[in-house]
Amino acid sequence: DDHFFQEVGPGLYSGFMFDAVVSVGLGACMAAKESDGTISGAEHRQSILRTEFVGATGPVQFAYQRTLRSSREIEKTTLAAYNIVNGSYNLTDVSLPNTGTTWREVAPFEYANGSNEPPKLLRDPPNQSYIGSARRALGLS
């Protein structure tokens, strides 16, 4: 369809998908520039982790060195909570970069019964650990 991009808006997480693709591409370019043109998966990964750019979701910088995990720094990430009501996405809360992950209410959250008050729990949350304690301890070691 010739008018697809004019008629269809971006998806809910498309900004994060865009930033992920850009970080992979920039990481490949960085790794290739630092080598003879051929790169290994490990070199590519390390280059991705050193990538810094301003993307669709804000500043993108990975925190591998600090946390020993590959993740974005929470201080530089925009977070949003959406309330899905009758198929529409309504922004309810947002946490902007460099605010210390402080959430700001944009609109009240609407529950299934139409009110803004959370429903009472019908029962206690069930135990969701189906693995025995010995196997859990073995898996954590």
KAFEN-V161705 format. One record per helix or strand of 3 or more residues. SS is the DSSP state (hx for helix, st for strand). FROM is the first residue (numbers start at 1). TO is the last residue. Records with the same first field share a line. If there is no record, write none. Layout:
SS = FROM-TO + FROM-TO
This chain:
hx = 4-7 + 14-34 + 41-50 + 64-67 + 74-76 + 133-140
st = 52-55 + 58-62 + 79-85 + 88-95
